[in-house]
Amino acid sequence: MKVLVTGGAAGLGRALVLECRSRGMEAVIVDRRDPDPLDADPAVVTVIADLGRDDEIAALEKDLASLGPFDIVIMNAGINATGPFEKIGADTHAQVIGVNFLAPLLLTRFLIGAALINPGGSLIFISSLSDRMGYPGAAVYAGTKNGIAAFARSLRRPLNSKEINVLTVMPGPLDTDHARLHAPPGSTARWRADPAVVARWIIARRKRNGAFAPGIGPAVLAQIGRYFPRLATAMMRRILFSRFPV
């Protein structure tokens, strides 16, 4: 079996690659940088590409055509920008939208059109708990993750007819360098999940359709966000937004 993971050099993406390798799968990583600790593994191929650039996505398609087809495709790559919405530059917002939302759409279009996802395979989108809870202080990030979840729902029925499973994952806070970089001042890793554990849950559920939040805490919060959105927004405002510098 072969897996494609975008953003596979670090964080949850790296954990997903390691989990798949532990199950004997070959892996193709797409990332802006080379994951040095995995270089010695002959079953891991890294393609360097910036998913925020249209020209590099076009070049990436040629590489994927020669490396596929794939049994699992995980659209994991994502970036963030935190702070008051109006104080973040327009170019930064555009970059977040490009990497988190536009790139997965374009790559999915190419992979499906080129028949590079095997029948019986899985297409997995890494959304976020912010899809249900909101993310005050990172509104554009939340918007892209909500958009990805809606995109996955829209694809599920037509791709199921091609025997391709479509799964959306809504992780809560993870114990990664990326999460620490964008956490508000004074945050700790106490409530952040281990990426290796989350990766294990994701790969174990790869044959399922629908959406899930990995872990008891995120699952409960997802339900609060779904049925009590005002309460969820108030919680997130207190936990996150009020702690970002004005």
HURA-V805861 format. One record per residue. N is the residue number from 1. BURIAL is # if it has 16 or more other C-alpha atoms within 10 Angstrom, else .. Layout:
N/BURIAL
N/BURIAL
This chain:
1/.
2/#
3/#
4/#
5/#
6/#
7/#
8/#
9/#
10/#
11/#
12/#
13/#
14/#
15/#
16/#
17/#
18/#
19/#
20/#
21/#
22/.
23/.
24/.
25/#
26/#
27/#
28/#
29/#
30/#
31/#
32/#
33/#
34/#
35/.
36/.
37/.
38/#
39/.
40/.
41/.
42/.
43/.
44/#
45/#
46/#
47/#
48/.
49/#
50/#
51/#
52/#
53/.
54/.
55/.
56/.
57/#
58/.
59/.
60/#
61/#
62/.
63/.
64/#
65/.
66/.
67/.
68/#
69/#
70/#
71/#
72/#
73/#
74/#
75/#
76/#
77/#
78/#
79/#
80/#
81/#
82/#
83/#
84/.
85/.
86/.
87/.
88/.
89/.
90/.
91/.
92/.
93/#
94/.
95/#
96/#
97/#
98/#
99/#
100/#
101/#
102/#
103/#
104/#
105/#
106/.
107/#
108/#
109/.
110/#
111/#
112/.
113/.
114/.
115/.
116/#
117/#
118/#
119/#
120/.
121/#
122/#
123/#
124/#
125/#
126/#
127/#
128/#
129/#
130/#
131/#
132/#
133/#
134/#
135/#
136/#
137/#
138/#
139/#
140/#
141/#
142/#
143/#
144/#
145/#
146/#
147/#
148/#
149/#
150/.
151/#
152/#
153/#
154/.
155/.
156/#
157/.
158/.
159/#
160/.
161/.
162/.
163/.
164/#
165/#
166/#
167/#
168/#
169/#
170/#
171/#
172/#
173/#
174/#
175/#
176/#
177/.
178/.
179/#
180/#
181/.
182/#
183/#
184/#
185/.
186/.
187/.
188/.
189/.
190/.
191/.
192/.
193/#
194/#
195/#
196/#
197/.
198/#
199/#
200/#
201/#
202/#
203/#
204/.
205/.
206/#
207/#
208/#
209/#
210/.
211/#
212/#
213/#
214/#
215/.
216/.
217/.
218/#
219/#
220/.
221/#
222/#
223/.
224/#
225/#
226/.
227/.
228/.
229/#
230/.
231/.
232/#
233/#
234/.
235/#
236/#
237/#
238/.
239/.
240/#
241/#
242/.
243/#
244/#
245/.
246/.
